Amino acid sequence: MKQHTVIDSPYGPLTLVTDDGVLCGLYMVGQRHRPPEEAFGERDDTLFDEATDQLRAYFAGELKEFTLELRLAGTTFQRSVWEQLRKIPYGEIRSYGELAEALGNPGASRAVGLANGKNPIGIIVPCHRVVGANGSLTGYGGGLDRKQRLLDFESGAALF
Protein backbone atom coordinates (compact mmCIF):
# COMPACT_ATOMS: atom_id res chain seq x y z
CA MET A 1 0.00 0.00 0.00
CA LYS A 2 1.47 3.33 -1.06
CA GLN A 3 1.51 6.39 1.16
CA HIS A 4 3.21 9.76 0.83
CA THR A 5 4.21 12.99 2.50
CA VAL A 6 5.55 16.31 1.26
CA ILE A 7 8.52 18.02 2.88
CA ASP A 8 10.19 21.35 2.24
CA SER A 9 13.72 21.47 0.84
CA PRO A 10 16.08 24.04 -0.66
CA TYR A 11 14.88 22.73 -4.06
CA GLY A 12 11.21 23.19 -3.35
CA PRO A 13 8.70 20.66 -2.02
CA LEU A 14 9.75 17.00 -2.20
CA THR A 15 7.15 14.24 -2.33
CA LEU A 16 8.29 11.09 -0.54
CA VAL A 17 6.44 7.85 -1.31
CA THR A 18 6.51 4.53 0.52
CA ASP A 19 5.28 1.13 -0.53
CA ASP A 20 4.45 -0.94 2.55
CA GLY A 21 6.66 1.36 4.62
CA VAL A 22 9.72 1.21 2.32
CA LEU A 23 10.78 4.36 0.47
CA CYS A 24 10.07 3.93 -3.25
CA GLY A 25 9.87 7.50 -4.51
CA LEU A 26 11.25 11.00 -4.06
CA TYR A 27 9.90 13.50 -6.55
CA MET A 28 10.43 17.21 -7.13
CA VAL A 29 7.77 19.60 -8.37
CA GLY A 30 7.82 19.65 -12.17
CA GLN A 31 10.05 16.58 -12.39
CA ARG A 32 10.03 14.66 -15.64
CA HIS A 33 8.67 11.11 -15.21
CA ARG A 34 6.86 12.13 -12.00
CA PRO A 35 3.84 9.85 -11.53
CA PRO A 36 0.41 11.44 -11.19
CA GLU A 37 -0.57 12.46 -7.64
CA GLU A 38 -3.11 9.64 -7.32
CA ALA A 39 -0.27 7.10 -7.69
CA PHE A 40 1.20 8.30 -4.37
CA GLY A 41 -1.60 6.89 -2.21
CA GLU A 42 -2.92 8.45 0.97
CA ARG A 43 -0.97 11.15 2.75
CA ASP A 44 0.56 10.01 6.05
CA ASP A 45 3.26 12.18 7.58
CA THR A 46 4.05 9.68 10.36
CA LEU A 47 5.91 7.13 8.20
CA PHE A 48 8.76 9.31 7.02
CA ASP A 49 10.72 10.36 10.12
CA GLU A 50 13.97 8.61 9.17
CA ALA A 51 13.90 9.76 5.56
CA THR A 52 13.02 13.32 6.60
CA ASP A 53 15.79 13.35 9.23
CA GLN A 54 18.39 12.10 6.75
CA LEU A 55 17.32 14.57 4.06
CA ARG A 56 17.47 17.48 6.53
CA ALA A 57 20.94 16.36 7.63
CA TYR A 58 22.02 16.13 3.97
CA PHE A 59 20.75 19.64 3.21
CA ALA A 60 22.53 20.91 6.34
CA GLY A 61 25.80 19.45 5.02
CA GLU A 62 25.96 16.91 7.86
CA LEU A 63 25.16 13.71 5.92
CA LYS A 64 27.17 12.40 2.99
CA GLU A 65 25.60 8.96 2.51
CA PHE A 66 21.99 7.88 2.94
CA THR A 67 21.29 4.64 4.81
CA LEU A 68 17.60 4.22 4.07
CA GLU A 69 15.98 1.01 2.92
CA LEU A 70 14.81 1.59 -0.65
CA ARG A 71 12.49 -0.21 -3.04
CA LEU A 72 13.66 0.61 -6.56
CA ALA A 73 11.06 -0.57 -9.06
CA GLY A 74 12.34 -0.84 -12.61
CA THR A 75 13.87 -3.19 -15.11
CA THR A 76 16.91 -5.24 -14.21
CA PHE A 77 19.09 -2.87 -16.23
CA GLN A 78 17.60 0.23 -14.60
CA ARG A 79 18.13 -1.19 -11.12
CA SER A 80 21.76 -2.01 -11.97
CA VAL A 81 22.30 1.61 -13.11
CA TRP A 82 20.67 2.94 -9.94
CA GLU A 83 22.88 0.73 -7.80
CA GLN A 84 25.93 2.16 -9.61
CA LEU A 85 24.64 5.66 -8.87
CA ARG A 86 24.60 4.85 -5.16
CA LYS A 87 28.32 4.05 -5.39
CA ILE A 88 29.28 7.55 -6.58
CA PRO A 89 30.70 9.32 -3.52
CA TYR A 90 29.29 12.59 -2.27
CA GLY A 91 30.86 15.53 -4.09
CA GLU A 92 32.12 13.45 -7.02
CA ILE A 93 30.80 13.03 -10.54
CA ARG A 94 30.88 10.30 -13.16
CA SER A 95 30.09 10.33 -16.85
CA TYR A 96 27.42 8.18 -18.44
CA GLY A 97 30.22 6.32 -20.22
CA GLU A 98 32.01 5.61 -16.93
CA LEU A 99 28.81 4.15 -15.51
CA ALA A 100 28.35 2.02 -18.64
CA GLU A 101 31.92 0.72 -18.24
CA ALA A 102 31.32 -0.04 -14.56
CA LEU A 103 28.33 -2.12 -15.67
CA GLY A 104 30.55 -4.04 -18.10
CA ASN A 105 28.88 -2.55 -21.16
CA PRO A 106 30.94 0.41 -22.41
CA GLY A 107 28.65 1.01 -25.40
CA ALA A 108 25.58 1.53 -23.23
CA SER A 109 26.06 5.16 -22.21
CA ARG A 110 22.81 6.24 -23.89
CA ALA A 111 20.88 3.44 -22.16
CA VAL A 112 22.51 4.46 -18.87
CA GLY A 113 21.29 8.01 -19.48
CA LEU A 114 17.74 6.81 -20.10
CA ALA A 115 17.79 4.70 -16.93
CA ASN A 116 19.28 7.60 -15.01
CA GLY A 117 16.40 9.81 -16.13
CA LYS A 118 13.84 7.35 -14.77
CA ASN A 119 15.41 7.17 -11.30
CA PRO A 120 12.43 7.17 -8.92
CA ILE A 121 14.37 8.29 -5.83
CA GLY A 122 16.29 11.41 -6.79
CA ILE A 123 18.88 12.95 -4.44
CA ILE A 124 19.07 9.78 -2.31
CA VAL A 125 19.97 7.79 -5.43
CA PRO A 126 22.26 10.55 -6.74
CA CYS A 127 21.54 10.74 -10.46
CA HIS A 128 22.57 14.41 -10.28
CA ARG A 129 26.20 13.24 -10.01
CA VAL A 130 26.26 12.04 -13.63
CA VAL A 131 27.44 14.37 -16.39
CA GLY A 132 28.34 14.19 -20.06
CA ALA A 133 31.71 12.83 -21.22
CA ASN A 134 33.08 16.38 -21.51
CA GLY A 135 31.82 17.34 -18.04
CA SER A 136 28.75 19.17 -19.34
CA LEU A 137 25.42 19.03 -17.59
CA THR A 138 23.14 16.86 -19.65
CA GLY A 139 19.65 15.95 -18.61
CA TYR A 140 18.15 15.85 -15.16
CA GLY A 141 14.56 15.00 -14.39
CA GLY A 142 14.42 17.83 -11.86
CA GLY A 143 15.86 20.36 -14.30
CA LEU A 144 19.42 21.41 -15.08
CA ASP A 145 19.24 24.34 -12.66
CA ARG A 146 18.54 21.98 -9.76
CA LYS A 147 21.26 19.62 -10.95
CA GLN A 148 23.81 22.45 -10.98
CA ARG A 149 22.69 23.61 -7.55
CA LEU A 150 23.04 20.09 -6.12
CA LEU A 151 26.50 19.70 -7.63
CA ASP A 152 27.55 23.13 -6.34
CA PHE A 153 26.22 22.27 -2.90
CA GLU A 154 28.09 18.96 -2.73
CA SER A 155 31.32 20.53 -3.99
CA GLY A 156 31.11 23.21 -1.30
CA ALA A 157 30.59 25.98 -3.83
CA ALA A 158 27.15 26.78 -2.41
CA LEU A 159 25.54 26.31 1.00
CA PHE A 160 21.92 26.63 2.05
Salt bridges, closest charged atoms under 4 A:
ASP19 OD2 - ARG71 NH1 3.67
GLU37 OE2 - ARG34 NH2 2.67
ASP45 OD1 - ARG43 NE 2.95
GLU92 OE1 - ARG94 NH1 3.11
GLU154 OE2 - HIS128 NE2 2.90
GLU154 OE1 - ARG129 NE 2.77
